[in-house]
Amino acid sequence: MLDEMITQQEKKLLKLAREIIPHLTSDDILQPNDFPELENHPLFRFEEGILKGLQAAEMALRRRVKS
């Protein structure tokens, strides 16, 4: 389920990024600091934070399962 949430948030973030800068790729949004329009966009940063939180939760769970 967490994988699905991450995938959904990645798609949402890319869609939002393309509303701001239409030609962006999924690789481009890995480095939003290369694009001032993204770097300074509060909604993009908010949605990116949600994605990073989901990814951190996934890593923590995987580590917990390995222990």
MOPAC internal coordinates of N, CA, C and O (Angstrom, degrees):
PM7 1SCF
backbone

  N    0.0000 0     0.00 0     0.00 0    0    0    0
  C    1.4326 1     0.00 0     0.00 0    1    0    0
  C    1.5307 1   111.04 1     0.00 0    2    1    0
  O    1.2310 1   120.40 1   140.28 1    3    2    1
  N    1.3039 1   116.83 1   -39.72 1    3    2    1
  C    1.4645 1   120.28 1   179.58 1    5    3    2
  C    1.5297 1   110.63 1   -63.77 1    6    5    3
  O    1.2310 1   120.36 1   141.32 1    7    6    5
  N    1.3210 1   116.91 1   -38.68 1    7    6    5
  C    1.4681 1   120.04 1   176.74 1    9    7    6
  C    1.5275 1   111.26 1   -59.47 1   10    9    7
  O    1.2310 1   120.78 1   138.85 1   11   10    9
  N    1.3213 1   116.12 1   -41.15 1   11   10    9
  C    1.4635 1   120.16 1   178.70 1   13   11   10
  C    1.5209 1   111.28 1   -64.91 1   14   13   11
  O    1.2310 1   120.46 1   140.30 1   15   14   13
  N    1.3214 1   116.73 1   -39.70 1   15   14   13
  C    1.4630 1   120.86 1   178.78 1   17   15   14
  C    1.5259 1   110.76 1   -64.64 1   18   17   15
  O    1.2310 1   120.51 1   140.13 1   19   18   17
  N    1.3183 1   116.63 1   -39.87 1   19   18   17
  C    1.4676 1   121.05 1   178.94 1   21   19   18
  C    1.5296 1   109.90 1   -65.92 1   22   21   19
  O    1.2310 1   120.39 1   133.98 1   23   22   21
  N    1.3128 1   116.85 1   -46.02 1   23   22   21
  C    1.4617 1   120.60 1   179.14 1   25   23   22
  C    1.5237 1   111.16 1   -60.55 1   26   25   23
  O    1.2310 1   120.56 1   136.72 1   27   26   25
  N    1.3099 1   116.53 1   -43.28 1   27   26   25
  C    1.4623 1   121.13 1   178.99 1   29   27   26
  C    1.5388 1   110.39 1   -63.11 1   30   29   27
  O    1.2310 1   120.00 1   137.93 1   31   30   29
  N    1.3233 1   117.60 1   -42.07 1   31   30   29
  C    1.4622 1   120.72 1  -179.48 1   33   31   30
  C    1.5270 1   110.99 1   -69.31 1   34   33   31
  O    1.2310 1   119.94 1   144.04 1   35   34   33
  N    1.3220 1   117.72 1   -35.96 1   35   34   33
  C    1.4683 1   120.49 1   175.93 1   37   35   34
  C    1.5287 1   110.72 1   -61.23 1   38   37   35
  O    1.2310 1   120.79 1   136.64 1   39   38   37
  N    1.3247 1   116.09 1   -43.36 1   39   38   37
  C    1.4637 1   120.36 1   178.74 1   41   39   38
  C    1.5247 1   110.88 1   -64.61 1   42   41   39
  O    1.2310 1   120.75 1   137.19 1   43   42   41
  N    1.3250 1   116.17 1   -42.81 1   43   42   41
  C    1.4623 1   121.07 1   178.98 1   45   43   42
  C    1.5262 1   110.76 1   -61.53 1   46   45   43
  O    1.2310 1   120.49 1   137.08 1   47   46   45
  N    1.3320 1   116.67 1   -42.92 1   47   46   45
  C    1.4576 1   121.23 1  -179.64 1   49   47   46
  C    1.5257 1   111.15 1   -65.96 1   50   49   47
  O    1.2310 1   119.89 1   138.14 1   51   50   49
  N    1.3116 1   117.82 1   -41.86 1   51   50   49
  C    1.4645 1   120.87 1   178.26 1   53   51   50
  C    1.5259 1   110.64 1   -65.09 1   54   53   51
  O    1.2310 1   120.11 1   138.56 1   55   54   53
  N    1.3124 1   117.39 1   -41.44 1   55   54   53
  C    1.4716 1   121.12 1   178.21 1   57   55   54
  C    1.5265 1   110.01 1   -60.67 1   58   57   55
  O    1.2310 1   120.31 1   134.19 1   59   58   57
  N    1.3085 1   117.01 1   -45.81 1   59   58   57
  C    1.4540 1   120.96 1   178.66 1   61   59   58
  C    1.5233 1   110.67 1   -62.84 1   62   61   59
  O    1.2310 1   120.38 1   135.38 1   63   62   61
  N    1.3267 1   116.89 1   -44.62 1   63   62   61
  C    1.4638 1   120.84 1   179.68 1   65   63   62
  C    1.5278 1   110.77 1   -60.03 1   66   65   63
  O    1.2310 1   120.56 1   140.76 1   67   66   65
  N    1.3225 1   116.54 1   -39.24 1   67   66   65
  C    1.4715 1   120.20 1   179.99 1   69   67   66
  C    1.5264 1   112.59 1   -72.90 1   70   69   67
  O    1.2310 1   120.11 1   158.38 1   71   70   69
  N    1.3061 1   117.40 1   -21.62 1   71   70   69
  C    1.4647 1   119.84 1   172.17 1   73   71   70
  C    1.5262 1   110.03 1   -70.69 1   74   73   71
  O    1.2310 1   120.81 1   150.67 1   75   74   73
  N    1.3222 1   116.05 1   -29.33 1   75   74   73
  C    1.4648 1   121.35 1  -179.92 1   77   75   74
  C    1.5244 1   110.58 1   -85.37 1   78   77   75
  O    1.2310 1   120.75 1   133.12 1   79   78   77
  N    1.3488 1   116.17 1   -46.88 1   79   78   77
  C    1.4645 1   123.38 1   178.88 1   81   79   78
  C    1.5316 1   106.94 1  -133.23 1   82   81   79
  O    1.2310 1   119.68 1   -78.13 1   83   82   81
  N    1.3214 1   118.22 1   101.87 1   83   82   81
  C    1.4746 1   121.65 1  -170.12 1   85   83   82
  C    1.5284 1   117.11 1   -58.30 1   86   85   83
  O    1.2310 1   118.60 1   150.08 1   87   86   85
  N    1.3047 1   120.27 1   -29.92 1   87   86   85
  C    1.4621 1   121.23 1  -173.02 1   89   87   86
  C    1.5300 1   114.71 1   -90.19 1   90   89   87
  O    1.2310 1   119.13 1  -173.83 1   91   90   89
  N    1.3070 1   119.27 1     6.17 1   91   90   89
  C    1.4628 1   121.28 1  -175.75 1   93   91   90
  C    1.5232 1   112.97 1   -66.18 1   94   93   91
  O    1.2310 1   121.55 1   -30.15 1   95   94   93
  N    1.3206 1   114.64 1   149.85 1   95   94   93
  C    1.4641 1   121.60 1   175.29 1   97   95   94
  C    1.5265 1   108.27 1  -108.89 1   98   97   95
  O    1.2310 1   120.85 1    -9.81 1   99   98   97
  N    1.3091 1   115.97 1   170.19 1   99   98   97
  C    1.4647 1   119.52 1   177.84 1  101   99   98
  C    1.5313 1   110.88 1   -63.77 1  102  101   99
  O    1.2310 1   119.84 1   149.31 1  103  102  101
  N    1.3117 1   117.92 1   -30.69 1  103  102  101
  C    1.4676 1   120.74 1   176.09 1  105  103  102
  C    1.5272 1   111.40 1   -68.13 1  106  105  103
  O    1.2310 1   120.48 1   144.51 1  107  106  105
  N    1.3230 1   116.68 1   -35.49 1  107  106  105
  C    1.4627 1   120.66 1  -179.29 1  109  107  106
  C    1.5255 1   112.31 1   -60.56 1  110  109  107
  O    1.2310 1   120.49 1   142.72 1  111  110  109
  N    1.3205 1   116.67 1   -37.28 1  111  110  109
  C    1.4612 1   117.73 1  -176.05 1  113  111  110
  C    1.5263 1   112.89 1   -78.29 1  114  113  111
  O    1.2310 1   120.52 1   175.33 1  115  114  113
  N    1.3287 1   116.60 1    -4.67 1  115  114  113
  C    1.4647 1   119.39 1   172.57 1  117  115  114
  C    1.5233 1   111.32 1   -72.12 1  118  117  115
  O    1.2310 1   120.57 1   157.72 1  119  118  117
  N    1.3216 1   116.52 1   -22.28 1  119  118  117
  C    1.4616 1   122.85 1   178.78 1  121  119  118
  C    1.5386 1   109.41 1  -127.15 1  122  121  119
  O    1.2310 1   120.02 1  -112.47 1  123  122  121
  N    1.3239 1   117.57 1    67.53 1  123  122  121
  C    1.4617 1   119.10 1  -176.29 1  125  123  122
  C    1.5277 1   113.36 1   -64.72 1  126  125  123
  O    1.2310 1   120.56 1   160.82 1  127  126  125
  N    1.3230 1   116.54 1   -19.18 1  127  126  125
  C    1.4739 1   119.19 1   178.47 1  129  127  126
  C    1.5256 1   111.73 1   -66.67 1  130  129  127
  O    1.2310 1   119.92 1   165.97 1  131  130  129
  N    1.3182 1   117.77 1   -14.03 1  131  130  129
  C    1.4704 1   120.95 1   174.96 1  133  131  130
  C    1.5295 1   111.80 1   -76.64 1  134  133  131
  O    1.2310 1   120.57 1   169.18 1  135  134  133
  N    1.3193 1   116.52 1   -10.82 1  135  134  133
  C    1.4595 1   122.21 1  -176.43 1  137  135  134
  C    1.5262 1   108.77 1  -127.24 1  138  137  135
  O    1.2310 1   120.05 1   -78.77 1  139  138  137
  N    1.3236 1   117.51 1   101.23 1  139  138  137
  C    1.4703 1   120.32 1  -178.09 1  141  139  138
  C    1.5360 1   113.49 1   -54.01 1  142  141  139
  O    1.2310 1   120.52 1   148.16 1  143  142  141
  N    1.3297 1   116.62 1   -31.84 1  143  142  141
  C    1.4618 1   119.71 1   179.71 1  145  143  142
  C    1.5294 1   111.57 1   -63.51 1  146  145  143
  O    1.2310 1   120.37 1   145.99 1  147  146  145
  N    1.3300 1   116.89 1   -34.01 1  147  146  145
  C    1.4648 1   121.22 1   176.90 1  149  147  146
  C    1.5217 1   110.74 1   -83.16 1  150  149  147
  O    1.2310 1   120.99 1   137.27 1  151  150  149
  N    1.2989 1   115.71 1   -42.73 1  151  150  149
  C    1.4664 1   121.70 1  -177.71 1  153  151  150
  C    1.5301 1   111.23 1   -54.44 1  154  153  151
  O    1.2310 1   120.60 1   142.94 1  155  154  153
  N    1.3110 1   116.46 1   -37.06 1  155  154  153
  C    1.4559 1   121.02 1  -174.84 1  157  155  154
  C    1.5266 1   114.04 1  -105.75 1  158  157  155
  O    1.2310 1   120.34 1  -166.90 1  159  158  157
  N    1.3253 1   116.95 1    13.10 1  159  158  157
  C    1.4626 1   120.82 1  -177.88 1  161  159  158
  C    1.5412 1   109.29 1   -96.27 1  162  161  159
  O    1.2310 1   119.83 1   -68.27 1  163  162  161
  N    1.3332 1   117.93 1   111.73 1  163  162  161
  C    1.4644 1   119.94 1  -174.29 1  165  163  162
  C    1.5320 1   115.12 1   -61.97 1  166  165  163
  O    1.2310 1   119.74 1   141.95 1  167  166  165
  N    1.3271 1   118.11 1   -38.05 1  167  166  165
  C    1.4662 1   119.43 1   179.83 1  169  167  166
  C    1.5223 1   110.68 1   -69.26 1  170  169  167
  O    1.2310 1   120.07 1   139.42 1  171  170  169
  N    1.3277 1   117.47 1   -40.58 1  171  170  169
  C    1.4571 1   120.14 1   176.95 1  173  171  170
  C    1.5265 1   109.81 1   -60.19 1  174  173  171
  O    1.2310 1   120.62 1   134.13 1  175  174  173
  N    1.3298 1   116.41 1   -45.87 1  175  174  173
  C    1.4618 1   120.28 1  -179.10 1  177  175  174
  C    1.5260 1   111.67 1   -64.31 1  178  177  175
  O    1.2310 1   120.11 1   143.22 1  179  178  177
  N    1.3173 1   117.39 1   -36.78 1  179  178  177
  C    1.4522 1   121.46 1   177.12 1  181  179  178
  C    1.5242 1   110.46 1   -62.42 1  182  181  179
  O    1.2310 1   120.66 1   129.42 1  183  182  181
  N    1.3258 1   116.35 1   -50.58 1  183  182  181
  C    1.4687 1   120.87 1  -179.14 1  185  183  182
  C    1.5311 1   111.07 1   -64.86 1  186  185  183
  O    1.2310 1   120.59 1   144.78 1  187  186  185
  N    1.3270 1   116.48 1   -35.22 1  187  186  185
  C    1.4652 1   120.14 1   176.21 1  189  187  186
  C    1.5272 1   110.23 1   -64.18 1  190  189  187
  O    1.2310 1   120.63 1   141.08 1  191  190  189
  N    1.3277 1   116.40 1   -38.92 1  191  190  189
  C    1.4634 1   120.55 1   177.56 1  193  191  190
  C    1.5104 1   112.58 1   -62.70 1  194  193  191
  O    1.2310 1   120.60 1   141.39 1  195  194  193
  N    1.3259 1   116.46 1   -38.61 1  195  194  193
  C    1.4647 1   119.64 1   176.14 1  197  195  194
  C    1.5211 1   109.89 1   -62.15 1  198  197  195
  O    1.2310 1   120.24 1   134.99 1  199  198  197
  N    1.3296 1   117.15 1   -45.01 1  199  198  197
  C    1.4669 1   121.08 1   178.29 1  201  199  198
  C    1.5249 1   111.06 1   -59.80 1  202  201  199
  O    1.2310 1   120.28 1   133.93 1  203  202  201
  N    1.3149 1   117.07 1   -46.07 1  203  202  201
  C    1.4730 1   120.39 1  -179.01 1  205  203  202
  C    1.5253 1   110.61 1   -63.23 1  206  205  203
  O    1.2310 1   120.07 1   143.13 1  207  206  205
  N    1.3272 1   117.48 1   -36.87 1  207  206  205
  C    1.4606 1   120.62 1   177.32 1  209  207  206
  C    1.5168 1   112.38 1   -65.00 1  210  209  207
  O    1.2310 1   120.86 1   137.22 1  211  210  209
  N    1.3312 1   115.95 1   -42.78 1  211  210  209
  C    1.4654 1   119.98 1   177.34 1  213  211  210
  C    1.5301 1   110.95 1   -63.17 1  214  213  211
  O    1.2310 1   120.62 1   138.60 1  215  214  213
  N    1.3242 1   116.43 1   -41.40 1  215  214  213
  C    1.4642 1   120.24 1   179.46 1  217  215  214
  C    1.5329 1   110.97 1   -66.19 1  218  217  215
  O    1.2310 1   120.27 1   142.08 1  219  218  217
  N    1.3209 1   117.09 1   -37.92 1  219  218  217
  C    1.4706 1   120.60 1   177.84 1  221  219  218
  C    1.5241 1   110.48 1   -65.88 1  222  221  219
  O    1.2310 1   120.34 1   139.92 1  223  222  221
  N    1.3249 1   116.95 1   -40.08 1  223  222  221
  C    1.4629 1   120.73 1   177.73 1  225  223  222
  C    1.5266 1   110.69 1   -63.39 1  226  225  223
  O    1.2310 1   120.56 1   139.45 1  227  226  225
  N    1.3117 1   116.54 1   -40.55 1  227  226  225
  C    1.4624 1   120.55 1   178.63 1  229  227  226
  C    1.5345 1   110.79 1   -62.66 1  230  229  227
  O    1.2310 1   120.61 1   135.41 1  231  230  229
  N    1.3214 1   116.43 1   -44.59 1  231  230  229
  C    1.4692 1   119.48 1   178.93 1  233  231  230
  C    1.5241 1   111.11 1   -62.99 1  234  233  231
  O    1.2310 1   120.07 1   138.62 1  235  234  233
  N    1.3275 1   117.47 1   -41.38 1  235  234  233
  C    1.4586 1   120.67 1   179.70 1  237  235  234
  C    1.5243 1   111.33 1   -63.99 1  238  237  235
  O    1.2310 1   120.46 1   138.14 1  239  238  237
  N    1.3102 1   116.73 1   -41.86 1  239  238  237
  C    1.4557 1   120.09 1   178.31 1  241  239  238
  C    1.5277 1   112.40 1   -65.25 1  242  241  239
  O    1.2310 1   121.03 1   139.47 1  243  242  241
  N    1.3262 1   115.64 1   -40.53 1  243  242  241
  C    1.4696 1   118.16 1   178.93 1  245  243  242
  C    1.5249 1   111.18 1   -65.03 1  246  245  243
  O    1.2310 1   121.05 1   140.50 1  247  246  245
  N    1.3078 1   115.59 1   -39.50 1  247  246  245
  C    1.4708 1   118.98 1   177.93 1  249  247  246
  C    1.5322 1   110.29 1   -64.75 1  250  249  247
  O    1.2310 1   120.98 1   138.93 1  251  250  249
  N    1.3145 1   115.73 1   -41.07 1  251  250  249
  C    1.4644 1   120.82 1  -179.23 1  253  251  250
  C    1.5315 1   110.31 1   -63.04 1  254  253  251
  O    1.2310 1   120.46 1   139.32 1  255  254  253
  N    1.3337 1   116.72 1   -40.68 1  255  254  253
  C    1.4566 1   120.78 1  -179.25 1  257  255  254
  C    1.5315 1   110.53 1   -66.40 1  258  257  255
  O    1.2310 1   119.94 1   144.75 1  259  258  257
  N    1.3234 1   117.71 1   -35.25 1  259  258  257
  C    1.4756 1   121.71 1  -179.14 1  261  259  258
  C    1.5259 1   111.90 1   -71.91 1  262  261  259
  O    1.2310 1   119.73 1   155.19 1  263  262  261
  N    1.3216 1   118.13 1   -24.81 1  263  262  261
  C    1.4794 1   121.76 1  -176.67 1  265  263  262
  C    1.4931 1   112.43 1   -74.47 1  266  265  263
  O    1.2310 1   120.10 1   180.00 1  267  266  265

